[in-house]
């Protein structure tokens, strides 16, 4: 009995997330059709990624400095 309820909830959640993903995908796709928006978007993503990478490198170096 509980197994079927869990399975039902799981499928409902999965469907909901799938629908949300489709909505987000459609929105981003319509944005990407505009070339300038896509260029700005990719530039922002690149900057964020490089910042994250830089921060992780700094924290690794700090951790290494503390242990030695």
C-alpha positions as CSV (number, residue, x, y, z in Angstrom):
1,X,0.0,0.0,0.0
2,X,2.7,2.5,1.0
3,X,4.8,1.5,-2.0
4,X,2.1,2.4,-4.4
5,X,1.6,5.8,-2.7
6,X,5.3,6.5,-2.8
7,X,5.5,5.5,-6.5
8,X,2.5,7.8,-7.2
9,X,4.1,10.7,-5.4
10,X,7.4,10.1,-7.2
11,X,5.8,10.1,-10.7
12,X,3.9,13.3,-9.8
13,X,7.1,15.0,-8.7
14,X,8.9,13.7,-11.8
15,X,6.1,15.0,-14.1
16,X,6.1,18.4,-12.3
17,X,9.9,18.8,-12.6
18,X,9.8,17.7,-16.3
19,X,7.1,20.3,-17.0
20,X,9.2,23.0,-15.2
21,X,12.3,22.0,-17.2
22,X,10.3,22.3,-20.4
23,X,9.1,25.7,-19.5
24,X,12.6,26.9,-18.6
25,X,14.1,25.3,-21.7
26,X,11.5,27.0,-23.9
27,X,12.2,30.3,-22.3
28,X,15.9,30.0,-22.7
29,X,15.5,28.8,-26.2
30,X,13.4,31.8,-27.2
31,X,16.1,34.0,-25.5
32,X,18.8,32.3,-27.4
33,X,17.2,33.0,-30.7
34,X,18.2,36.6,-30.1
35,X,21.9,36.7,-30.9
36,X,22.9,39.6,-28.6
37,X,21.1,38.0,-25.6
38,X,22.9,34.8,-26.2
39,X,26.3,36.5,-26.4
40,X,25.7,38.4,-23.2
41,X,24.3,35.2,-21.5
42,X,27.4,33.1,-22.5
43,X,29.7,35.9,-21.4
44,X,28.1,36.1,-18.0
45,X,28.3,32.3,-17.6
46,X,31.9,32.3,-18.6
47,X,32.7,35.0,-16.0
48,X,30.8,33.2,-13.3
49,X,32.6,29.9,-14.2
50,X,36.0,31.4,-14.1
51,X,35.2,33.2,-10.8
52,X,34.1,29.8,-9.3
53,X,37.2,28.2,-10.6
54,X,39.4,30.9,-9.2
55,X,37.8,30.7,-5.8
56,X,38.2,27.0,-5.7
57,X,41.9,27.3,-6.6
58,X,42.4,30.0,-3.9
59,X,40.7,27.9,-1.2
60,X,42.8,24.8,-2.2
61,X,46.0,26.9,-1.9
62,X,44.9,28.2,1.5
63,X,44.1,24.7,2.7
64,X,47.5,23.5,1.4
65,X,49.2,26.5,3.2
66,X,47.6,25.7,6.5
67,X,48.5,22.0,6.5
68,X,52.2,22.5,5.6
